[in-house]
Amino acid sequence: MIVSKYLNNLFQYIYYLTYQFSRPFIKWFLHRTTGLCELQRIVYGTTLGYDRTVQVEKSIKLSRSKVLRKIDGELSKTASMGRLITDDGRLKIELALEAICYDKKMKPEIHHRFVPSLRVSVVQIYAYRNLLFEIESLRAISYDSENDDHERRLSELWRNLVPDQELKKRIGKHWTQIGFQGEDPATDFRGMGLLGLENLLYFSSRYGDEARKVLLHSQHPKFGYPFACVGINLTSLAYKMTMDGRLKKHFYNACPDFIYIKDFHKAYCAIFQWFDKFWMDSKPRDIMEFRHYFEKFIESLVEKLEKEPDFILKLSAIETL
């Protein structure tokens, strides 16, 4: 097993070196024979979505052009500070597209499809990096019971999920009704901070009927599970898969424009609904099997991401994300 892994890594390294050595010649040859630069060949030869954007992303990353490297550095810096979706960030994208055309000696009036098509991929690449900043910023904020806004949002979560029961006191066993571990839900947000609360709140407010249906499933006498705690676990899953890039396929296929924090919340809602169906269909013996089935759920999600080129997380019966 160790030898096989070593050989696999060795072959990958040899392939990488060979590709790096031959890439400039391949690009030159294709440019001479087609009259198109690499970015043009990608844009014209692939369909809108994940496939096109990852190829554009790779082309920019491996480019030896000083212009493209400067563009990548500037847009990456802007996105890493969460400023891409500002007016200044949008202007930088337009200037970057102009600079690419100038660097590649292309006239937009002749190659009229190129700029609009490339814009989509460029926006997606750096908007995704901007999203990483936004979700990490929320995750890093700890729930503070002394913060009136935090407390207000927690109360709103209760009202959304249990609209027919008044929240009479802040601390109490009533919180276990919606799946928190104890009398003070603030303690359950430690791992995911405000991101966990914002996910649950978005699901319960934007898709109230569906969230309450999932809550009802979670209260099943045999197959029940702690709704809020599982929801926070799913926040952790969505967070990790976004940070490590595994959810790029969803966002690049689903968002042909800027990717906002609401798009992350929507993806979370779809994951929650999907997990609920997976759990109920699995008919576990009890909650003690949670870890086993949670891991199987992750495997099924990863498998779909790997096998389906047009994969998009969908919230069934409500909308296509």
N, C-alpha and C positions, 0 to 999 in steps of 0.2 A: 504493500500500500504506500509506504514512504517512498520507495523507489519510483513507483508510478507517478506520484505527485511531483517528485523531483524532475523526472523526465518531461512531464507536462509543462512545468515552469520553465524548463530549459528550452523546449520547443517554442513556447510563447515568447521568450526573450529573443531567440534567434529570428523568429518571424518579425518581431518589433524592429530589430536592427536592420533586417533586410528591407522592410517596408520603409523605414526612415531613410535608408540609403537610396532606394529606387524611386521614392515618391516624387522628388523634383523632376526626374527624367520622365516619369509617367505623366505628370502634369504638363510638362513642356510638350510632349508628344501629342497629347489630347488637345491641347490648345492650338497647336499647329494644324492638326487634322480636322478639328471641328470649328475652329474660329471662336470658340467660347472659353471663358475662364472657368475655373472649377466651381465657383459659386453659381454661375449661369447654368452649368450642366446639372447641378443639383436642383436648382429651382425649376428648371424646365423639365427635368427628367423624373421628378418624384411628386407625389400627391401631397396636398396640404395636410399637415399634422405631424405626428411624432417622427416618422421616418425622415421627412424633409428637415425638420428642425435639428435632430441629432446629427445629421450629416453636415448641416451648416455650422453647427456648434464645433464639430470636429475639425472642419476646414479652417475656421477662424483660429482655433487653438493651435493647430499645426502650421499655420501660415508663417512664412518668413518675411512677409511684407511688414515694413516698419509702420505703415499706416494702419493696417489691421491690428497689429500688436498694440498700438497706441489706443485705438478704438476699444479693443477688448479691455485694456487696463482702465480706461476712463469710465466705461459703462459698468464694469465690474465694481469699481470703487463707489460709483453712485448707487448701485443696487445694494451693495453691502452696508450702506448707511440708511437704506430704506427710502431713498429719494428719487427712485426712478419714475414713480407715478406722479411726481410734481410737474409743474409746467416746465421747470428747468430740465428735468429728466427727459421729458418728451421732446424738448428742443434738441437735446444732445443726440437722441436717436435719429432725428431728421438730419442733423449735421453729419452724423456718422454715415448715413446712407449716401449723402452727397459725396463724402470723402471716399467711400468705396467706389463709386462710379468714376470719380476722378482718377483714383489709383489704378483702376482696371481699364481706363481709357474708354469708358462706355458713355454713350449719349442716351439719357433717359427717354428722349423723344423718339428714338429709334427702337430701343429695347424697352418698350412701354410696359411690358408685363413684369420686368425684372424687379424694379424698385418696390411696387406694392406687394409682390410675392415675398421678396426678401425681408421687407419690413415686418411681416407677420412672424417669421422665424427669429429675427433679431429681438423683437419685442418679447417673444416667449422666453428666449434664452435668459435675458437679463431680468425680466419680470419674475421668473422663477427664483432667481437669486435674491430679488427684492422680497419675495414671499418668505424665503428662509429667514431673512432678518425680522420680518413681522411676527412670524410664529415663535421664533426664539425669544423675541422681546416680550411677548405675552407669557410664554412659559416661565421666563425669569422673574416675573412679578409674583410674589407670594400673596396668597389670600390674607387680607388684614381685616380682622373683625372690628377694628377701630376705624376703618375707612367706610364712610357712609355710602359711597358709590358701590363698593363691593357688597355691602350688606343689602343695599337696594336690589342689586342684581340677583343675589341669592334668594331674596323674597319673591322676586319676579319668577324665578325658576319654579318655586313652589306653586305660585298662582297659575302658571301655565300648565303644570302637570296635574294639580289637584284643585281645579277651579271652584269646586263645590264645597271646599273646606277652608275656612279662614285660618290663617297662620296666627295663632294667638300668642305664641312665645317663641323667642329665638332659639333657645336650647330645649331639647326634649326628644323623647323616643319617636315622635311623629315623623322625624326625618328618615327613620328606617323604612317608612312606607314607600318612599321613592328610591330606596336602595343605598342610602348612606350607612356606614358601619356603626356609627354611634349617635349620641345625642347632639353632637356639634359637627356639622358637615365640613367646617373649615379645615379640620384635620385631614380630610380625605384629599384635599387639593394640593398637598405638599409636593408631590412628585411633578405635577404638570402645571402648578400655579394657576394663574388666571386663564390660561389656555383651556384647561379642563372645564372651567365654569362657562367660558364663552361658547365652547362647543355644545355643551348641554343646553345652554340658554338659546342658542341659535336653533337647535333642533326643536325645542319645545315651543318656541315662538313662531318661527317661520313655517314649521310643519307640525303644528300642534296636534292635529288629529292623529297623524302617524306616530308621533312621539308617545301619545297617550295609549295608542294601540300596543306599541312595544312595551310600555310600562305595564299594561294589563297582562301581556304574555309573561313578563318577568315575575309576576305575582302568582303564576300557576302553582297549584298545591304540590305538584310532583316535579315539574321541570323548571321551576322558578329560579331566578338569579337576582343578585342585587343590582338593580337598574343603574343607579348613579355610579357605583364603584366600577361596574363593567364599562360604563360610558367613559370613565376616566382612563381605564386600561386601553380602550379603543382610541382615545386621544393620544396616548403614548405610542400606540402602533402607527397611527396616521402621521404623527410628528416624526418618528424615526424613519418611516418609509419615504417621507418627503425630504428629510434632511440628507438621507443617503442616496437619493435620486431614483429610488424604485417606483415612485409615483409620477415620475416625469411623463411617462406614457399617457397616463390619464389626463394630466394638465395640458400637455401639448396637443392631445386630440380634442379635448373638451373646450379649451379656451383659445380661440383664434384671435386673441387680442391681449391686453394686459391681464395678468393673473392677480386677483385681489384676495384679501384675507377671507372674503365671503366665499370665494371658490374653494378654499380649504375647508371652511365650515360645511359647505354643501357635500364635499367629498366625504367628510366625517359622517354626515347624516346617512349617506348611502352605505357606508361601511357598517354603521350601527344597525341599520335595517337588515343588511345582508347577514350580519352575525346573528341577529335575533332569529332569522329564518333558519340559518344553519344549526343553531342550538336546538330549536324546537324540533326540527326534522331529525336531529341526531338522537333525541330522546335519552339523555344521559340518566344514569341511575340517581344521581344527586349532585349537589353543587361541588362535592369533593372531586368530581371529574372535570371541573372547569379548566384546569391547566392543560389537560390532555386535549380537550376539544378546542380550546383556544389556539393551541399550536397547530392542530389540524386545519382550523379556519385560516390561519396565516398561510399555511402551505397551499390551500386552495386559492387564496387571493394571489399569491406570488406566481402560482402556476398559470393563472389566467393572464396576468401581466406579461409573462414570458411568451405565451403561446398565441395570444390574440393581438395582431398588429394594430387593430382599430379599437382596442380596449378603452372603455369609458365606464367609470362608476356611475350607476344609475339608481336613482331613488324611485323604485317601481310605483306605478299608479299615480305618481305626482308630476314628475317632469324628467326630462333628459338633461343631465348636467352639461 
